[in-house]
Amino acid sequence: MRIFHDYRAVPADAKGASAAIGNFDGVHLGHRAVIDLARGAAMGAPLGIVTFAPHPREFFAPDAPPFRLMSPGARANRLAKIGVDILFELPFDAEMAALTPRDFARQVIAEGLGLSHLVVGTDFRFGKGREGTSEMLRGFGAEMGFDVTIAAPVGENGDRISSTLIRQALGEGRPRDAARMLGHWHRIEGTIISGHKRGRNLGYPTANMAITGLHPPRFGVYAVLVDVLTGPHAGQYHGAASLGTRPMFDGEVANLETFIFDFSGDLYGADLSVGLVEFLRPEATFDSLDAFIAQMDADCAEARRILDAL
């Protein structure tokens, strides 16, 4: 997948794409439906995605609590897996925010990206003050030479699938419900960082990852699927992970600590993708390290049982 960050510097061989536009946080089934419409309209043209980094919400409210389901890197990985050819990941800054709807359509969509077809949701808004609507974009397309398809919402049991509902499911410790709306396991991706090595001393060495900037799922212990994305140990594994602040050791900053079953090797600096499969229990403190280790033994046994049954 080719990635471009400047709409003013897109080469000629990357123009003419049929693209879907949006934030695609989570790349859930509703997003997939929009992307599939763009795929169906491609007629031999590349399949593209137009999105933004940072998310416009982060630009306008930088001090708001984290809400993103995935980092830009994780989003790019997911989009590549579903066959997207070109990702236009445009910076959302003061200049972008100041473009009028007409200027956005002309400068970004028509002239900059040179799209042949654009798919948007019914509630798509664009341009300064979010003044542009999907119907307005369709009119601009007829004038400026690109087609526009307006996608209907995708629902489940009468509820519209949305990133908000997925965040709610994750916040309540329901990763399987989130996965049903996502169409894939919710994954936390990042580079392994150095920890305090407490787990190694207890017989449970863990791969530690920061979750800064992400919406935190319910804190606790999970059965997880682990993909090591880079390095000599790249591959797929099963494991158990603790998400939270480590109350047993007076932790403060939340992170994700993953114990990979039947694994031996150095993973520092490697990129990891951890899929949350099932919530096992909340965070807890224990009267002794022996009791803590006994609980970890039980957690891992339960996680193995769940993952072996997938």
C-alpha positions in Angstrom: 0.0 0.0 0.0 1.3 3.4 -1.0 0.9 6.2 1.6 0.9 10.0 0.8 0.7 12.8 3.3 0.6 15.9 1.1 -2.3 16.4 -1.3 -0.2 18.9 -3.2 2.5 16.3 -4.0 0.6 13.3 -5.3 2.3 11.8 -8.4 0.3 11.3 -11.6 0.4 7.5 -11.3 -1.4 7.8 -7.9 -4.3 9.9 -9.3 -7.6 8.6 -10.6 -8.4 6.4 -7.5 -11.8 5.5 -6.3 -11.7 6.4 -2.7 -13.6 6.4 0.6 -13.2 9.4 2.9 -13.5 9.5 6.7 -11.5 8.9 9.9 -11.9 5.1 9.8 -11.1 4.7 13.5 -11.2 1.0 14.1 -11.9 0.2 10.5 -15.2 -1.4 11.6 -17.9 -3.1 9.5 -19.6 0.2 8.8 -16.3 1.5 7.4 -15.8 -1.7 5.5 -19.2 -1.2 3.8 -18.1 2.3 2.6 -14.8 1.0 1.4 -16.4 -1.9 -0.5 -18.6 0.7 -2.3 -15.4 2.5 -3.4 -13.9 -0.9 -4.4 -17.0 -1.7 -6.5 -16.8 1.6 -8.3 -13.1 1.4 -9.0 -13.5 -0.2 -12.5 -9.8 -0.9 -12.7 -8.7 2.2 -10.8 -6.7 2.0 -7.6 -8.7 1.7 -4.3 -7.9 4.6 -2.1 -8.7 6.0 1.4 -8.7 9.6 2.3 -8.2 10.2 6.0 -6.6 12.6 8.5 -3.8 12.6 11.1 -4.3 13.9 13.7 -8.0 13.2 13.9 -9.9 16.5 13.6 -11.3 16.0 17.0 -7.8 15.9 18.4 -7.0 19.2 16.6 -10.0 21.1 17.9 -9.9 19.6 21.4 -6.3 18.6 22.2 -7.0 18.3 25.9 -10.0 15.9 25.6 -9.6 12.4 27.0 -8.2 9.8 24.5 -10.8 8.4 22.3 -9.0 6.7 19.4 -9.4 3.0 18.9 -6.2 2.7 17.0 -3.1 4.6 16.2 -2.5 5.9 12.6 0.0 3.0 12.1 -2.5 0.4 13.2 -5.1 1.9 11.0 -2.7 1.8 8.0 -1.9 -1.9 8.8 -5.6 -2.8 8.9 -6.4 -0.9 5.6 -3.5 -2.7 3.9 -4.9 -6.1 5.0 -8.2 -5.4 3.4 -6.7 -4.5 0.0 -6.5 -0.7 0.0 -4.0 0.4 -2.7 -3.4 4.0 -1.7 -3.8 5.8 1.6 -4.0 9.6 1.5 -3.3 10.3 5.2 -3.5 14.1 5.2 -2.4 16.4 8.0 -5.4 18.1 9.7 -4.0 21.5 10.7 -5.1 25.1 10.8 -4.7 25.4 7.0 -6.9 22.3 6.3 -9.5 23.5 8.9 -9.8 26.9 7.2 -10.6 25.5 3.7 -14.2 26.3 2.7 -16.2 23.3 1.4 -15.7 24.4 -2.2 -12.0 24.9 -1.7 -11.7 21.5 -0.1 -13.5 19.9 -2.9 -11.5 21.7 -5.6 -8.0 21.9 -4.0 -7.9 18.6 -2.2 -10.2 16.2 -3.9 -10.2 17.3 -7.5 -6.9 18.9 -8.1 -4.7 17.5 -5.4 -5.7 13.9 -5.1 -7.3 13.7 -8.6 -10.0 11.2 -7.4 -12.3 9.7 -10.0 -14.9 8.6 -7.5 -15.5 9.4 -3.8 -17.7 7.5 -1.3 -18.9 9.2 1.8 -21.4 8.5 4.6 -24.7 10.2 4.9 -23.5 12.3 7.8 -20.2 13.3 6.2 -19.2 16.9 7.0 -16.3 18.8 5.6 -14.8 22.3 5.1 -14.6 25.2 7.5 -17.1 25.0 10.3 -18.2 21.6 9.0 -20.5 23.5 6.6 -20.1 21.0 3.7 -22.6 18.1 3.5 -22.6 14.9 1.5 -25.2 16.3 -0.9 -23.1 19.5 -1.3 -20.1 17.3 -2.2 -22.1 15.5 -4.8 -22.8 18.8 -6.4 -19.2 19.8 -6.4 -18.3 16.5 -7.9 -20.6 17.0 -10.9 -19.0 20.4 -11.4 -15.4 19.4 -10.9 -15.3 16.0 -12.5 -15.5 13.3 -9.8 -18.4 11.0 -9.0 -19.8 10.8 -5.4 -21.7 7.9 -3.8 -23.4 8.4 -0.5 -23.4 5.3 1.6 -26.3 4.3 3.9 -25.5 3.5 7.6 -24.7 -0.1 8.5 -26.5 -1.4 11.5 -26.7 -4.4 13.8 -29.9 -5.5 15.6 -31.4 -2.1 14.9 -28.3 -0.2 16.2 -26.0 1.6 13.9 -22.4 0.3 14.1 -20.2 3.1 15.3 -16.9 3.7 16.9 -18.8 5.0 19.9 -20.6 1.7 20.5 -17.3 -0.1 20.0 -15.6 2.1 22.6 -18.5 1.4 25.0 -18.2 -2.4 24.5 -14.4 -2.3 25.2 -14.8 0.0 28.2 -17.2 -2.6 29.7 -14.8 -5.5 29.1 -16.8 -7.0 26.2 -14.1 -7.5 23.5 -16.1 -10.2 21.6 -19.0 -7.7 21.2 -16.5 -5.1 19.9 -15.1 -7.7 17.5 -18.5 -8.5 16.1 -18.9 -4.8 15.2 -15.3 -4.4 14.0 -15.2 -7.5 11.9 -11.9 -8.3 13.6 -10.4 -8.5 17.1 -9.7 -5.1 18.6 -5.9 -4.8 18.5 -3.4 -2.6 20.3 -0.3 -2.1 18.3 3.0 -0.5 19.1 6.7 -1.0 19.8 7.8 -3.0 22.8 9.4 -0.8 25.5 11.5 -1.6 28.4 9.7 -2.3 31.7 10.7 -3.0 35.3 11.3 -6.7 34.5 9.2 -7.7 37.5 7.4 -10.3 35.4 10.7 -12.0 34.4 11.6 -12.3 38.1 8.2 -13.9 38.8 8.5 -16.4 35.9 6.2 -14.4 33.6 8.3 -12.2 31.3 6.1 -9.7 29.5 6.3 -7.5 26.4 5.3 -4.0 27.5 3.6 -1.5 25.3 2.3 2.1 25.9 -1.3 2.9 25.2 -0.9 6.7 25.2 -3.5 8.4 23.1 -5.8 5.4 22.8 -9.2 4.9 24.3 -8.4 2.4 27.2 -10.5 -0.8 27.3 -11.5 -2.0 30.7 -8.5 -2.5 32.9 -7.8 -6.1 33.7 -6.4 -9.4 32.4 -7.3 -10.7 28.9 -6.8 -13.7 26.8 -5.0 -12.4 23.7 -3.8 -13.2 20.2 -0.3 -11.8 19.6 1.3 -10.9 16.3 5.0 -10.1 16.4 5.2 -7.9 13.3 8.9 -7.2 13.0 12.2 -8.9 14.0 13.5 -12.4 14.0 10.6 -13.7 16.0 7.8 -12.4 13.7 4.8 -14.7 13.8 1.5 -15.4 15.6 1.2 -16.5 19.2 -1.2 -16.9 22.0 -0.9 -15.2 25.3 -2.4 -13.4 28.4 -2.1 -9.7 28.9 -2.6 -7.3 31.7 -4.0 -3.9 30.8 -3.9 -1.1 33.4 -1.8 0.5 36.1 -0.4 -2.6 37.9 -2.0 -1.9 41.4 0.0 -4.8 42.9 3.1 -2.6 42.3 1.7 0.9 42.8 1.7 1.7 39.1 0.5 5.0 37.8 0.8 5.1 34.0 -1.4 2.6 32.2 0.2 0.2 29.7 -0.3 -3.2 28.2 1.9 -6.1 29.5 1.7 -9.3 27.4 3.0 -12.7 28.4 3.4 -14.9 25.3 2.9 -18.6 25.8 5.7 -21.0 25.0 8.0 -18.2 23.8 11.7 -17.6 24.4 13.6 -14.7 22.9 14.3 -11.0 23.0 11.5 -8.8 21.7 12.7 -5.3 22.7 12.2 -2.9 19.9 10.0 -5.2 17.9 6.5 -4.1 16.8 3.6 -6.0 18.4 -0.1 -6.3 17.6 -2.2 -7.6 20.5 -5.8 -8.7 19.9 -8.1 -8.7 22.9 -10.2 -11.9 22.8 -11.8 -12.3 26.3 -11.8 -10.3 29.5 -10.7 -12.7 32.3 -10.8 -10.5 35.5 -10.3 -6.9 36.8 -7.1 -5.6 38.1 -6.5 -6.6 41.8 -4.0 -6.6 44.6 -2.9 -9.7 46.5 -1.7 -10.4 50.0 1.5 -12.0 48.8 3.6 -12.6 45.7 2.8 -16.3 46.0 -0.9 -15.5 45.8 -0.2 -13.2 42.8 1.7 -15.9 41.0 -1.0 -18.5 41.7 -3.6 -16.1 40.1 -1.4 -15.6 37.1 -1.1 -19.4 36.7 -4.9 -19.6 36.7 -5.2 -16.7 34.3 -2.9 -18.3 31.8 -4.6 -21.7 32.1 -8.0 -20.0 31.4 -6.5 -18.0 28.5 -5.1 -21.2 26.9 -8.4 -22.9 27.2 -10.2 -20.0 25.5 -7.7 -19.5 22.8 -7.3 -23.2 22.0 -11.1 -23.2 21.3 -11.1 -20.5 18.7 
